[in-house]
């Protein structure tokens, strides 16, 4: 599968909404988690997505706290938005 096709599939997953975790995205796309992380960084550099900015309190002020399996562990969490 070509890189452009994988990037398009990743963007489609992101645009479908919800909370997506890197390992789940990797499983859905049939690639490794490190590759998904690299693809996310590429999509950010290209301007397709950007880091999700929350308040300075981390999880305490995050609207996704109820859905997040890393709540309270801001060091493990990186959010993106398209």
C-alpha positions in Angstrom: 0.0 0.0 0.0 1.4 3.4 -1.0 2.2 6.1 1.6 -0.4 8.6 0.1 -3.1 6.0 0.4 -2.2 5.3 4.0 -2.2 9.0 4.8 -5.6 9.4 3.2 -6.9 6.4 5.3 -5.5 7.9 8.4 -7.1 11.2 7.7 -10.4 9.5 7.0 -10.2 7.8 10.4 -9.4 11.1 12.1 -12.3 12.9 10.3 -14.8 10.1 11.3 -14.6 11.6 14.8 -14.4 10.1 18.2 -11.3 9.4 20.3 -8.7 7.4 18.5 -5.6 6.0 20.1 -2.4 5.4 18.2 -2.4 1.6 18.8 -6.0 1.3 17.7 -5.3 3.3 14.5 -2.3 1.1 13.8 -4.4 -2.0 14.1 -7.2 -0.6 11.9 -4.7 0.4 9.2 -2.5 -2.7 9.5 0.7 -0.9 10.4 2.8 -0.3 13.5 2.1 2.4 16.1 5.5 4.1 15.5 4.5 4.5 11.8 1.2 6.0 12.8 3.0 8.5 15.1 5.3 9.4 12.2 2.3 9.8 9.9 0.6 12.1 12.4 3.8 14.2 12.6 3.9 14.4 8.8 0.2 15.4 8.7 0.9 18.1 11.2 3.8 19.5 9.3 1.7 19.5 6.1 -1.0 21.5 7.9 -3.8 18.8 7.8 -4.0 18.4 11.5 -2.7 20.4 14.5 -2.2 19.5 18.2 -5.3 19.9 20.3 -4.8 22.8 22.7 -6.6 22.4 26.1 -6.4 24.5 29.2 -3.3 24.6 31.3 -4.8 22.1 33.8 -4.4 19.1 31.5 -7.1 16.5 32.1 -9.0 18.5 34.7 -10.2 20.9 32.0 -10.3 18.5 29.0 -13.7 17.9 27.4 -12.5 14.4 26.5 -11.7 13.3 30.1 -14.7 10.9 30.3 -13.6 9.0 27.2 -9.9 9.0 27.7 -8.1 6.0 29.1 -5.1 8.2 30.0 -7.0 10.7 32.2 -4.7 12.1 34.8 -1.6 11.1 32.8 -0.9 14.1 30.6 2.6 12.8 29.9 1.0 9.9 28.0 -1.5 11.9 26.1 -1.1 13.7 22.8 -4.3 14.9 21.0 -4.7 16.1 17.4 -7.5 17.9 15.6 -8.2 18.3 11.9 
